Amino acid sequence: MRKDQKRWDENYRRLKFLPGKKANAFLRKHIRSLPKGKALDLACGDGANAVFLAQEGFAVDAVDISPLGLKMARRLARAKKLKVHFRLADLDSFSLPRGQYDLITVFYFLSRPLIPRIKKALKPGGRIVFETYTIEQPLLGTGGPHKPSYLLRPNELLGLFSGMRVRFYREGFFQVDGQKKAIASLIAQKAE
């Protein structure tokens, strides 16, 4: 945990507080198709997605390993006058409550052992919105992880969420925040 925490804290030290920062484009595009209710933003970073969900009427819990990232997230929520419950935790050992969430979001974080816990944490009919890098990302030279364990193999995201109804899926090269990225994006629904 300490190693990951230190790495992410260093990333956030280089960033400036941006109260106007936008949430993930994929989340913004699909927000109207998602069920309202209780949401969980895993690996929430600086809180842009969590705060966006709160703006859209969700009751939001958000978890991250970086105290500095969470400090930025809390500042963003205060600037927008929104309530988000932020929690510092290592997602490798974080216990997710069973059947509590209508929506869980994960962006640019991959921990395969976390996937079964995500599925159990969703309410019946709940949805997961997941987007992260694929193995082609290092070839582009536009950032992101290079370690294979942090990158999805072809169609892997579909397999990780097998047993759920896929509402949307894409995989390939896409323009994201002005950069070409190799990503997979998924919206899947737990059986009712």
C-alpha positions in Angstrom: 0.0 0.0 0.0 2.7 2.5 0.9 4.4 2.2 -2.5 1.2 2.9 -4.4 0.2 5.6 -2.0 3.6 7.4 -2.4 3.4 7.1 -6.2 -0.1 8.6 -6.4 0.7 11.3 -3.9 3.7 12.3 -6.1 1.3 12.5 -9.1 -1.1 14.8 -7.2 1.7 17.0 -6.0 2.4 17.9 -9.6 -1.2 18.7 -10.3 -3.0 21.9 -9.4 -6.5 22.1 -7.9 -8.9 22.5 -10.9 -12.4 23.2 -9.6 -13.7 23.2 -13.2 -12.2 19.8 -14.1 -14.6 17.7 -16.1 -15.6 14.1 -15.3 -14.6 11.3 -17.6 -16.1 11.8 -21.1 -17.5 8.2 -21.3 -19.3 8.7 -18.0 -20.7 12.1 -19.1 -21.9 10.7 -22.4 -23.8 7.8 -20.7 -25.0 9.4 -17.5 -28.7 9.6 -18.6 -28.8 5.8 -19.2 -27.6 5.0 -15.6 -30.0 4.2 -12.7 -30.1 6.9 -10.0 -29.4 6.0 -6.4 -26.3 5.1 -4.5 -23.0 5.2 -6.4 -19.5 4.1 -5.6 -16.5 5.6 -7.4 -13.5 3.4 -6.9 -9.9 4.8 -7.4 -11.6 8.2 -7.4 -8.4 10.2 -7.6 -9.0 13.9 -7.5 -12.8 13.4 -7.3 -14.0 14.8 -10.7 -16.2 11.7 -11.4 -17.5 11.4 -7.8 -18.4 15.1 -7.7 -20.1 14.8 -11.2 -22.2 11.9 -9.9 -23.3 14.0 -6.9 -24.2 16.8 -9.2 -26.4 14.4 -11.1 -28.3 13.4 -8.0 -26.5 10.3 -6.8 -25.6 9.6 -3.1 -21.8 9.1 -3.6 -19.1 7.1 -1.8 -15.7 7.5 -3.2 -12.5 5.6 -2.4 -8.8 6.2 -3.2 -5.4 5.3 -1.8 -3.9 8.8 -2.1 -4.5 11.2 0.8 -3.4 14.1 -1.5 -5.9 13.0 -4.2 -8.6 12.8 -1.6 -7.7 16.3 -0.3 -8.2 17.6 -3.8 -11.4 15.7 -4.2 -12.8 17.1 -0.9 -11.8 20.6 -2.0 -13.6 20.1 -5.4 -16.8 18.9 -3.6 -16.7 21.9 -1.3 -16.2 24.3 -4.2 -19.3 22.8 -5.8 -21.2 22.7 -2.5 -21.8 18.9 -2.9 -21.7 16.1 -0.4 -19.6 13.1 -1.2 -18.4 10.6 1.3 -14.6 10.1 0.6 -12.6 7.3 2.1 -8.9 6.5 2.2 -8.3 2.8 1.5 -6.2 0.4 -0.4 -8.6 -1.3 -2.9 -6.5 -4.5 -2.8 -7.8 -5.1 0.7 -10.9 -2.8 0.9 -14.1 -4.7 1.8 -17.0 -3.7 -0.3 -20.5 -4.0 1.3 -22.7 -6.6 -0.4 -25.7 -5.4 -2.5 -25.4 -1.7 -1.6 -24.9 0.2 -4.9 -27.0 1.1 -7.9 -23.9 2.2 -9.7 -20.1 1.5 -9.4 -17.6 3.4 -11.5 -13.9 2.5 -12.2 -11.7 4.6 -14.4 -8.1 3.9 -15.3 -7.5 1.4 -12.5 -7.3 -2.3 -12.9 -7.2 -4.8 -10.1 -8.6 -8.1 -11.3 -9.2 -9.5 -7.8 -11.5 -6.5 -7.2 -13.9 -7.5 -9.9 -15.8 -10.3 -8.0 -16.2 -7.8 -5.0 -17.6 -5.2 -7.4 -20.2 -7.6 -8.7 -21.3 -8.5 -5.2 -21.5 -4.9 -4.1 -24.0 -4.0 -6.8 -27.7 -4.2 -6.1 -29.8 -6.4 -8.4 -30.2 -4.4 -11.6 -27.2 -2.2 -10.6 -24.6 -1.2 -13.2 -20.9 -1.0 -13.5 -19.2 1.7 -15.7 -15.6 0.7 -16.3 -12.9 2.1 -18.5 -9.2 1.5 -18.6 -6.1 0.9 -20.8 -5.5 -2.1 -23.0 -2.2 -3.7 -23.9 -1.8 -1.4 -27.0 -1.5 1.7 -24.8 2.3 1.6 -24.4 2.7 1.6 -28.1 1.1 5.0 -28.4 3.5 6.8 -26.1 0.7 9.0 -24.7 1.1 8.0 -21.0 -0.6 5.4 -18.9 0.9 2.3 -17.3 3.4 0.0 -19.1 3.2 -2.9 -16.7 1.2 -5.7 -18.3 -0.7 -6.5 -15.1 -2.3 -3.0 -15.3 -3.4 -3.4 -18.9 -6.3 -5.3 -20.4 -5.8 -8.1 -22.9 -8.2 -8.2 -26.0 -11.8 -8.7 -24.9 -10.7 -9.3 -21.3 -13.0 -6.7 -19.8 -16.0 -8.6 -21.3 -14.7 -11.8 -19.7 -14.2 -10.1 -16.3 -17.9 -9.1 -16.2 -19.3 -12.3 -17.7 -22.6 -13.2 -16.2 -23.8 -9.6 -16.4 -25.8 -8.0 -19.2 -23.5 -5.9 -21.3 -25.3 -2.6 -22.1 -22.4 -1.0 -24.0 -18.9 -2.1 -24.9 -16.1 -0.6 -27.0 -12.4 -1.5 -27.3 -9.8 0.1 -29.5 -8.1 3.4 -30.2 -10.1 6.5 -29.2 -9.6 10.2 -28.7 -9.8 10.9 -24.9 -9.2 14.3 -23.5 -7.4 15.3 -26.7 -5.1 12.3 -26.7 -5.3 9.0 -28.6 -5.6 6.2 -26.1 -6.0 2.4 -26.3 -8.9 1.6 -24.0 -11.8 -0.7 -23.3 -15.0 0.8 -21.9 -18.0 -1.2 -20.5 -21.4 -0.6 -19.0 -22.8 -3.8 -17.6 -25.9 -4.6 -15.5 -26.3 -7.1 -12.7 -29.3 -9.5 -13.0 -32.4 -8.3 -11.3 
